[in-house]
Amino acid sequence: MPKQHITEDTPFLRTPDMYQIENDAPITEYSDRALDLIADARNGGVPEGANAFCSVGREKRGTVQMQLFARMDPETDRFVEVGFRSHGCLAAIACATVVADMLTGKTVDEALTITQEQILDAVDGLPNGRMYTLTFAIEAIRAIIGDYYLRVKGFSLAQLDEALPCDKLCVNCLLTENCSLRDERVDQELREAGEID
């Protein structure tokens, strides 16, 4: 099996909150803004008092994962502080950085209006082969809100479905192979059926 060639302009990051584990697109395909976000990663980590969590991603040909952690105010349904961990490629790290920044100070209703286009604009573009990370970013927003509704607000499955409908066969859901909210929905259904505590 031939040894995979890694170009010299492809950095590899290994920090406690970010792991670039895929052979990424050359850094020349990333904007200066995206590279600055990746290098700064000021929202990396878990905020003190975090009460909401999510994890989304995929595992084919290497793991790409975004984890968001938030300290939410139950009185106002507002994101007080948001942090992240990201594993995979530079694009995932850039998107997670931007999403954590965008969510801080927003209510859940405001957070649900964030679009892929806004995230793409905030990172000033991504390589074509990494555009799927925008889907993960949007699904991470939905997943952390769903976690908040279940964990902090004590929603039933019916209340969650009304507030945050989920189409298991939509394109975003199919692209996002791993979704903590999808798993939580199953757990909530089992709890309500009395099969687990």
MARTOR-828997 format. One record per residue (C-alpha): residue number from 0; x, y, z. Coordinates in Angstrom, 2 decimals, decimal comma. Example, Ala and Ser with C-alpha at 12.3 -4.5 7.8 and 13.67 -1.06 7.14 Angstrom:
2
num/px/py/pz
0/12,30/-4,50/7,80
1/13,67/-1,06/7,14
! end
This chain:
197
num/px/py/pz
0/0,00/0,00/0,00
1/1,56/3,33/-1,01
2/2,32/5,81/1,73
3/-0,05/8,78/1,74
4/1,73/11,98/0,78
5/1,05/14,98/2,99
6/1,87/18,34/1,47
7/4,00/20,65/3,55
8/1,37/23,36/3,61
9/-1,16/21,12/5,38
10/-0,95/21,81/9,12
11/-2,00/19,28/11,73
12/-3,47/20,57/14,98
13/-3,35/18,68/18,26
14/-4,70/20,72/21,16
15/-6,99/19,58/24,00
16/-10,10/20,92/22,27
17/-9,26/20,53/18,58
18/-7,90/17,60/16,65
19/-7,31/17,76/12,94
20/-7,16/14,05/12,08
21/-7,87/14,09/8,38
22/-5,40/14,89/5,63
23/-6,92/18,25/4,92
24/-7,13/20,52/1,92
25/-4,00/22,65/1,57
26/-4,14/25,80/3,67
27/-4,03/27,83/0,44
28/-7,68/26,78/-0,05
29/-8,67/28,44/3,25
30/-9,29/32,16/3,61
31/-7,14/34,25/5,91
32/-10,23/34,79/8,06
33/-10,80/31,01/8,44
34/-7,15/30,44/9,35
35/-7,29/33,25/11,93
36/-10,39/31,67/13,49
37/-8,70/28,27/13,61
38/-5,52/29,67/15,14
39/-7,41/31,75/17,73
40/-10,18/29,26/18,61
41/-11,09/31,48/21,55
42/-14,24/29,55/22,40
43/-12,47/26,20/22,62
44/-13,36/24,10/25,66
45/-16,26/23,60/28,04
46/-17,64/26,71/29,80
47/-17,94/26,55/33,56
48/-21,50/25,64/34,54
49/-22,38/24,23/31,10
50/-25,84/22,68/31,21
51/-26,37/21,77/27,53
52/-24,29/19,59/25,21
53/-24,36/18,14/21,71
54/-22,21/16,11/19,37
55/-22,70/15,73/15,62
56/-20,58/14,32/12,82
57/-19,64/11,37/10,68
58/-17,11/8,56/10,71
59/-16,55/7,51/7,10
60/-12,92/7,93/6,01
61/-12,03/9,42/9,38
62/-14,01/11,12/12,10
63/-15,34/14,64/11,77
64/-17,14/15,77/14,87
65/-18,41/19,00/16,40
66/-19,26/19,18/20,06
67/-20,92/22,25/21,53
68/-21,24/23,04/25,24
69/-23,38/25,87/26,55
70/-24,32/27,55/29,76
71/-27,97/28,44/29,22
72/-30,17/30,79/31,22
73/-33,47/28,92/31,82
74/-35,24/32,19/32,69
75/-34,60/33,74/29,26
76/-33,75/30,66/27,14
77/-30,55/32,49/26,21
78/-27,05/31,18/25,47
79/-24,88/32,79/28,16
80/-21,58/31,17/27,15
81/-20,74/28,64/24,44
82/-17,65/26,51/23,93
83/-16,70/23,75/21,53
84/-14,49/20,80/20,81
85/-13,90/19,78/17,23
86/-12,27/16,76/15,68
87/-11,54/16,27/12,01
88/-10,57/18,94/9,54
89/-9,74/22,62/9,67
90/-13,17/23,51/8,27
91/-14,88/21,77/11,20
92/-12,74/23,73/13,63
93/-13,48/27,04/11,85
94/-17,24/26,36/11,74
95/-17,37/25,30/15,39
96/-15,46/28,44/16,39
97/-17,88/30,67/14,49
98/-21,00/28,88/15,74
99/-19,89/29,16/19,37
100/-19,35/32,88/18,82
101/-22,66/33,38/16,99
102/-24,72/31,57/19,64
103/-23,41/33,54/22,62
104/-26,07/36,00/23,76
105/-28,81/34,64/21,47
106/-32,11/33,12/22,56
107/-32,95/29,65/21,27
108/-35,41/31,19/18,79
109/-32,72/33,53/17,47
110/-30,22/30,66/17,29
111/-32,57/28,62/15,10
112/-32,52/31,39/12,48
113/-28,75/31,02/11,87
114/-28,11/29,76/8,33
115/-25,32/27,94/6,53
116/-24,80/31,07/4,43
117/-24,19/33,18/7,55
118/-21,65/30,66/8,85
119/-19,94/30,46/5,45
120/-19,77/34,26/5,31
121/-18,35/34,41/8,86
122/-15,47/32,06/7,91
123/-15,05/33,84/4,54
124/-15,47/30,67/2,50
125/-14,38/27,03/2,75
126/-12,76/24,56/0,35
127/-15,39/22,85/-1,84
128/-14,56/19,45/-0,36
129/-15,30/20,72/3,16
130/-18,68/22,41/2,64
131/-20,45/19,56/4,45
132/-19,14/20,99/7,74
133/-21,75/23,75/7,34
134/-24,45/21,08/7,60
135/-22,85/19,75/10,77
136/-22,79/23,27/12,21
137/-26,52/23,79/11,64
138/-27,34/20,35/13,03
139/-25,16/21,09/16,08
140/-27,24/24,20/16,78
141/-30,44/22,17/16,62
142/-28,93/19,38/18,72
143/-27,75/21,63/21,55
144/-31,15/23,32/21,69
145/-32,83/19,92/21,80
146/-30,52/18,84/24,60
147/-31,38/22,02/26,51
148/-35,10/21,41/26,05
149/-34,83/17,83/27,34
150/-32,19/18,24/30,06
151/-32,92/21,68/31,48
152/-36,54/22,43/30,55
153/-37,78/18,85/31,06
154/-39,64/18,62/27,76
155/-41,56/15,49/26,85
156/-40,95/13,94/23,43
157/-44,19/15,49/22,16
158/-43,10/18,94/23,37
159/-39,68/18,48/21,78
160/-41,21/17,40/18,47
161/-43,46/20,46/18,49
162/-40,66/22,90/19,36
163/-37,94/21,27/17,26
164/-39,44/18,98/14,58
165/-37,13/16,28/13,25
166/-37,41/14,63/9,85
167/-35,20/11,55/10,12
168/-35,03/11,24/6,33
169/-34,12/14,85/5,53
170/-30,83/15,48/3,73
171/-29,18/17,16/6,75
172/-30,08/14,24/9,01
173/-28,79/11,69/6,51
174/-25,50/13,59/6,06
175/-25,06/13,82/9,82
176/-24,46/10,17/10,63
177/-23,93/10,76/14,36
178/-26,25/13,11/16,22
179/-26,57/13,22/19,99
180/-30,10/14,64/19,70
181/-31,19/11,67/17,60
182/-29,91/9,39/20,37
183/-31,59/11,51/23,06
184/-34,93/11,30/21,23
185/-34,71/7,50/21,36
186/-33,77/7,58/25,06
187/-36,66/9,94/25,82
188/-39,08/7,65/23,99
189/-37,83/4,69/26,06
190/-38,11/6,72/29,29
191/-41,67/7,69/28,51
192/-42,48/4,04/27,75
193/-41,02/3,10/31,16
194/-38,28/0,95/29,67
195/-35,38/2,96/31,11
196/-35,03/5,38/34,03
! end
